């Protein structure tokens, strides 16, 4: 009798799962399926076909997927290849504290995918829990002066390295990365800056004084280890994070995921001084064959030269980790990171690390997250192409998440020297 096993059955979403099948006939071909329902009721599904060995066993850490949503040896392929039934949907956990994603795994006989074909009864099935928060992590809603957000604290007495978590142009409060960072030992502030509670309903300017208030608030918390803070950021959030690192000496470690090194869209305001956005070239917007819109050529060099708008990154005192998806169709992040690094080099700085991933797209998320190739945002009428190829994007997410944590620990945790 066939048996399907997975270990661990309950874990954080960034932890791998070992999936095995036993009790099959020698060389039997089977289909493994995964499915989940997200917080909004959207269904996600994946499948892969495997052939058992002479002992009637399939081990996803060893065996080659013959077909389905991926091909090759990919132990977590059933997770990062999940696809939504509702197109242009991004998998985002909203209630991180009270419920995990429940992933259903099924072992089935292969069926040709015809609509009128009756689905066979699974040979075996089980349910996995995928959590965004570890036991003992606490969530504190933040409503302090103008500040809004959620502070996640690891279990224990502390103090813990402090991190501000910034997302892009979707607005609202996004918590899933901050809760995972807290689960890995960081006091993490998920910081919204528009479209949440009484914050501005639209992003008409970036108020850097607001972000400075967030830095001072987090450093003043008794559970947060100073004197420096880190930032993890993506897209518009990375633009803001870079500006913070330049103006605020308390920022000692900045992770920039697929961002720009200049202002886009709306002006920045700091201590009353207004800095306008960089002009873009709308004629370079491209609608591809799939009907998705690519914005990664909006800021090609002009006669005046876009370099005049570059942030003075050389003034930053902290360290930078640039993370680039080379297949990013939304922002030409490879070029922008290269320009920022060249500025640092010209000024004798070596306070940077670059991770550049061929085949990865714009939305580099925690490990095993499904690729969101295209979706809508509040600002844009058309469907945005985020880029990315499924397998290399998944590999980039796995590697980048580990490197982010190493980088933050290196620059935020005190170095203990031997007294011997």
Secondary structure as the mmCIF struct_conf table of DSSP 4:
data_model
#
loop_
_struct_conf.conf_type_id
_struct_conf.id
_struct_conf.beg_label_comp_id
_struct_conf.beg_label_asym_id
_struct_conf.beg_label_seq_id
_struct_conf.end_label_comp_id
_struct_conf.end_label_asym_id
_struct_conf.end_label_seq_id
STRN STRN1 UNK A 3 UNK A 7
BEND BEND1 UNK A 9 UNK A 9
STRN STRN2 UNK A 10 UNK A 12
TURN_TY1_P TURN_TY1_P1 UNK A 13 UNK A 14
BEND BEND2 UNK A 15 UNK A 15
STRN STRN3 UNK A 18 UNK A 22
BEND BEND3 UNK A 23 UNK A 23
HELX_LH_PP_P HELX_LH_PP_P1 UNK A 24 UNK A 25
TURN_TY1_P TURN_TY1_P2 UNK A 26 UNK A 27
STRN STRN4 UNK A 29 UNK A 37
TURN_TY1_P TURN_TY1_P3 UNK A 39 UNK A 40
BEND BEND4 UNK A 41 UNK A 41
STRN STRN5 UNK A 43 UNK A 51
TURN_TY1_P TURN_TY1_P4 UNK A 54 UNK A 55
BEND BEND5 UNK A 56 UNK A 56
STRN STRN6 UNK A 58 UNK A 59
TURN_TY1_P TURN_TY1_P5 UNK A 60 UNK A 62
HELX_LH_PP_P HELX_LH_PP_P2 UNK A 63 UNK A 64
STRN STRN7 UNK A 65 UNK A 65
STRN STRN8 UNK A 67 UNK A 68
BEND BEND6 UNK A 69 UNK A 69
STRN STRN9 UNK A 72 UNK A 72
TURN_TY1_P TURN_TY1_P6 UNK A 75 UNK A 76
HELX_RH_AL_P HELX_RH_AL_P1 UNK A 77 UNK A 80
TURN_TY1_P TURN_TY1_P7 UNK A 81 UNK A 81
STRN STRN10 UNK A 83 UNK A 84
BEND BEND7 UNK A 85 UNK A 88
BEND BEND8 UNK A 94 UNK A 94
TURN_TY1_P TURN_TY1_P8 UNK A 96 UNK A 98
STRN STRN11 UNK A 101 UNK A 108
TURN_TY1_P TURN_TY1_P9 UNK A 115 UNK A 116
BEND BEND9 UNK A 117 UNK A 117
HELX_LH_PP_P HELX_LH_PP_P3 UNK A 118 UNK A 122
BEND BEND10 UNK A 123 UNK A 123
STRN STRN12 UNK A 124 UNK A 131
BEND BEND11 UNK A 132 UNK A 133
TURN_TY1_P TURN_TY1_P10 UNK A 135 UNK A 136
STRN STRN13 UNK A 138 UNK A 144
TURN_TY1_P TURN_TY1_P11 UNK A 145 UNK A 146
STRN STRN14 UNK A 147 UNK A 153
BEND BEND12 UNK A 155 UNK A 157
STRN STRN15 UNK A 160 UNK A 166
TURN_TY1_P TURN_TY1_P12 UNK A 169 UNK A 170
BEND BEND13 UNK A 172 UNK A 172
HELX_RH_AL_P HELX_RH_AL_P2 UNK A 176 UNK A 183
TURN_TY1_P TURN_TY1_P13 UNK A 184 UNK A 185
STRN STRN16 UNK A 186 UNK A 190
BEND BEND14 UNK A 194 UNK A 196
TURN_TY1_P TURN_TY1_P14 UNK A 197 UNK A 198
BEND BEND15 UNK A 199 UNK A 199
BEND BEND16 UNK A 201 UNK A 202
BEND BEND17 UNK A 204 UNK A 204
STRN STRN17 UNK A 205 UNK A 207
HELX_RH_AL_P HELX_RH_AL_P3 UNK A 208 UNK A 219
TURN_TY1_P TURN_TY1_P15 UNK A 220 UNK A 220
BEND BEND18 UNK A 221 UNK A 221
TURN_TY1_P TURN_TY1_P16 UNK A 222 UNK A 223
STRN STRN18 UNK A 224 UNK A 234
TURN_TY1_P TURN_TY1_P17 UNK A 235 UNK A 235
HELX_RH_AL_P HELX_RH_AL_P4 UNK A 236 UNK A 247
TURN_TY1_P TURN_TY1_P18 UNK A 249 UNK A 250
STRN STRN19 UNK A 251 UNK A 257
BEND BEND19 UNK A 258 UNK A 258
BEND BEND20 UNK A 261 UNK A 262
BEND BEND21 UNK A 265 UNK A 266
STRN STRN20 UNK A 267 UNK A 270
TURN_TY1_P TURN_TY1_P19 UNK A 271 UNK A 272
STRN STRN21 UNK A 273 UNK A 275
HELX_LH_PP_P HELX_LH_PP_P4 UNK A 276 UNK A 279
HELX_RH_3T_P HELX_RH_3T_P1 UNK A 282 UNK A 284
STRN STRN22 UNK A 286 UNK A 287
TURN_TY1_P TURN_TY1_P20 UNK A 289 UNK A 290
BEND BEND22 UNK A 291 UNK A 291
STRN STRN23 UNK A 293 UNK A 294
TURN_TY1_P TURN_TY1_P21 UNK A 296 UNK A 299
BEND BEND23 UNK A 303 UNK A 304
HELX_RH_3T_P HELX_RH_3T_P2 UNK A 306 UNK A 309
HELX_RH_3T_P HELX_RH_3T_P3 UNK A 313 UNK A 315
BEND BEND24 UNK A 318 UNK A 318
STRN STRN24 UNK A 319 UNK A 325
TURN_TY1_P TURN_TY1_P22 UNK A 326 UNK A 327
STRN STRN25 UNK A 328 UNK A 328
BEND BEND25 UNK A 329 UNK A 331
HELX_RH_AL_P HELX_RH_AL_P5 UNK A 333 UNK A 346
TURN_TY1_P TURN_TY1_P23 UNK A 347 UNK A 348
STRN STRN26 UNK A 352 UNK A 357
TURN_TY1_P TURN_TY1_P24 UNK A 358 UNK A 359
BEND BEND26 UNK A 362 UNK A 362
BEND BEND27 UNK A 366 UNK A 366
TURN_TY1_P TURN_TY1_P25 UNK A 367 UNK A 368
HELX_LH_PP_P HELX_LH_PP_P5 UNK A 369 UNK A 371
STRN STRN27 UNK A 374 UNK A 375
BEND BEND28 UNK A 378 UNK A 379
BEND BEND29 UNK A 381 UNK A 382
HELX_LH_PP_P HELX_LH_PP_P6 UNK A 383 UNK A 383
STRN STRN28 UNK A 384 UNK A 385
STRN STRN29 UNK A 387 UNK A 387
HELX_RH_AL_P HELX_RH_AL_P6 UNK A 390 UNK A 412
BEND BEND30 UNK A 413 UNK A 413
HELX_LH_PP_P HELX_LH_PP_P7 UNK A 414 UNK A 418
#
